[in-house]
Amino acid sequence: MSRSKLNRGDYLVRKAIKQLGIEGFRCEKSKKIRWAQQDFWGLWDILAIKPDNLRMIQVSQKYFSQKPKEFQEAALRFPVVSDMTKEYWRPKNDGTWDIKYL
């Protein structure tokens, strides 16, 4: 993955974390190892946490349907427990987010 794509991805993740912080969530973002991102369970960029809510979020410029089939299937199969959501966030041109609940 090119450095500029990682920088764009970092920007989108930081923007999403800022929004979640406004909503009262404590966020953990996946770590970078050298120049590659190491997502949580290979799927999620952000874990957003409140006492009664856990949101697992993937942030991407692409539509969910444009992601590799292996990623789509793994994200859909990922187990959920009560008070937990799996979300796919894509930025809209107006600065808001298109959020798909998986």
Disulfide bonds with the S-S distance in Angstrom:
none
